[in-house]
Amino acid sequence: MSIEHLNRRDFLKLGAVAGAVVAASAIANPVLAAPSCKTLDECMEMNPVSMAEASAPVSASWRSIRLAAAEIRNPDIRNRVEAILDNPAPTLTKGMSRSNKKNIYKELTAKGLLKDVKEADFLPPVTDSSKSSQPFYSAPGSGYQSHHSYPGGLATHTDLNIRVSMALYDGYRSVYDYLLDRDVVIAAQILHDLHKPWVFQWDENGKSRTEMKLGGTGEHHPLGVAESIVRGLPAEVCVAQACAHNHPRTPEDEAKVVGWIQAASLIAGVDPVKHGLLAKGGKTLPLPRRQEGFVTHLGDHDWVLTVPAAQWIIPIMEKVAVRDYKMSENDLKKKPFNQLRNYVFSQTTIMSLYEAYAAQGEAELTRTVHSIVTPA
């Protein structure tokens, strides 16, 4: 794959065009207006997709992601990335019989890549391998007690990560004249969590599915790499994507990335060495190691801020729910509270709420919540 040679003026022009498009979209689309204040009863009737579509932050992030994808210059990569954004379906399960699935489960277990997961729980539920269980933009960014755990959280998380990755791309070019492959940086970061819509399916009570482990990390990660392989993304993109959860700086770190690629390759039904995903012998990444993977890893550090923010805000939301929305302690574990927090978080984001709390205290956080859902 050739390295993109954009000069700084070209890069700034692209940024200006992207900014103009976003601004025009904000004016034309009423979805980007201030959130509509709902009653709790109205929140109870909404689903994750409608919450995400009603959200200005989610809508803006979704547009930003699509603009980033459109900037991929290689048409084959761009088309494949955009197809995944349009429909992040688990096509890796197409034609996978019960016998195939059982054999993959056994081999992953034998290699030590799958532990403490029952065969019945291996792989999230699939209704139709050709259709995503939900749109990319309505999925949460992580588990229900973790970062971006609201409808649209995946979009805001991915948007932030792309921005960080592109800032790193620009910085390394400006300071070192180091030419990373821009297409790979964009594609790998867009796709780094592509199977969270599949893994974190919403249930009827407004809570997302509990994630299993695969290769010592959240299953969405190796499953996403497997999907990219199946969808025909170049090896450079798949390897960089696999580095999102760790970097290959030390043998111990690299062994984890190798394990995720091995798991993904086994699920995708390819030989990782012949496919260009691992070096000869299968013990390291292709040599010399490309640094787009390091940038993908560094770009995927939104969680450093957002995990604690979520863990500190959710208990305060529970307090507000009991005091101002007349919920019982039992309600906090069921649909009433889940729907309240899903709508509030989707409309303002956890990070925005935490900023209000950290800068102005609980009273300002409470005022913000009341402005989004009318108190009882």
Buried (B, 14 or more C-beta within 10 A) or exposed (E): EEEBEBEEEEBEEBEEEBEEBBEEBBEEEEBBEEBEEBEBEBBBEBBBBBBBBBBBBBBBBBBBBBBBBEBBEBEEBBEBBBBBBEBBBBBBBEEBEEEEBEEBBEBBBEEEBBEEBEEEEBBBEBEEEEEBBBBBBBBBBBBBEBBBBBBBBBBBBBBBBBBBBBEBBBEBBEEEEEEBBBBBBBBBBBBBBBBBBBBBBBEEEBBBBEBBBBBBBBBBBBBBBBBBBBBEBBBBBBBBBBBBBBBBEEEEBBEBBBBBBBBBBBBBBBEBBEBBBBBEEBEBBBEEBBBBBBBBBBBBEBBEEBBEBBEBBBEBBBEBBBEBBEBEEEBBEBBBBBBBBBBBBBBBBBBBBBBBBEEEEEEBBBEBBBBBBBBE
